Amino acid sequence: MSSDSLSIDIRLIRIGDAHVVRREGLMCGSISEVESDIRAFIASKHERVLLVRSSEKPIALVKLFVRDRHNYSASFEYILVNEIVNDTDLLTRIMDEVLHYCFIDVGLHKVSTLLTPKNIFWEPLLVSANFSQEAILKDEVKENDRFVDAGLFSLLSPNYLGRNVCFVPFQRGILAVYGSQEFVTKTTFYHYGDKVEDEYTRAIADYKELLDESGCFFPRGSEVYGIDHQSEIDNLPKELGVAYTQLREYFSKHIERFDVKVDISKSTEFQRLVWNEIKSIPYGATRSYEDIALSIMNGDRNIAKKLTRAVGSACSENPIPVIIPCHRVIGKDGKLVGFSGGVDFKDFLLQLEAFPMTIL
């Protein structure tokens, strides 16, 4: 069976794992000693031990050392069963799970690890995951009765390729776009000068030097927005990079349609019906909420009238405005209502699509 077909899961170690981790050689000593060590791990404020399983079989332990009480920075090391040391695909998947736990589940800002002659096989995997080498530490670790140098490799949350945020400046503000290698999950509008309240978004925007000392976006036209776009794309998850490129082209009036994979799996069936119908509205056109209800109800006007408010709610709950163009849905009387980003942004997007020249 190939490693690609094996399921991988990761969780904190438990007392009940003592027998299996000892049997697989992941921890040494008697059962009582292993149980005692696990109890110490569980009680520790600064050390966490993760059990990695493949098809329910333990294949690795990951020791995570949290260096500060705010959970911003941590180092980690792996203990592997011998038979997977040369399985690059499986090691990559293990590392992906560990990084997801660190950055998404725990909310760390920085993770680091040491490479020595004993575990140097991790180096190409770390590099491909966007880690950078910070230093070579002289005689840092003792291996085989000798002190050896260790390479210190680290990865910051803003450079994590599993999930990230990019920022697309345009004529009226900034669109924050969230996504992963596979999907775009959310877009959020900000005005120039807005304070970024969300901690995760603020940390990444600050790393990209888009915020002033008070945590607000710099004014329109500031030189911080003249970034190297290719460099930005290179440090984004694949599908997020696609979205970044296409949104820049959209705001510059170079494209009218998006070819971006979105994740709306947490929505209801009705919301998905509404959003899919909205995606069919042509660039520069508008539909009323009742028009959308009429389409998804196959022309039944009586039912459509009853669903108009529900359609409006689905539009306001759209997590990915612009890419799912709910700005093209307006009131029956032509009024601009019900846009999560704010009516001013809705008005701008409609004008952008209505006129042949770029709006300044």
HULINPE-V111422 format. One record per helix or strand of 2 or more residues. SS is the DSSP state (a for helix, b for strand). FROM is the first residue (numbers start at 1). LEN is the number of residues. Records with the same first field share a line. If there is no record, write none. Layout:
SS: FROM-LEN  FROM-LEN
This chain:
a: 3-3  15-9  31-13  82-3  88-19  117-12  157-3  199-9  223-3  229-6  238-14  269-11  289-8  301-16  326-3  343-12
b: 8-5  47-8  57-10  73-8  110-6  132-12  146-11  163-7  174-7  184-7  216-2  287-2  329-2
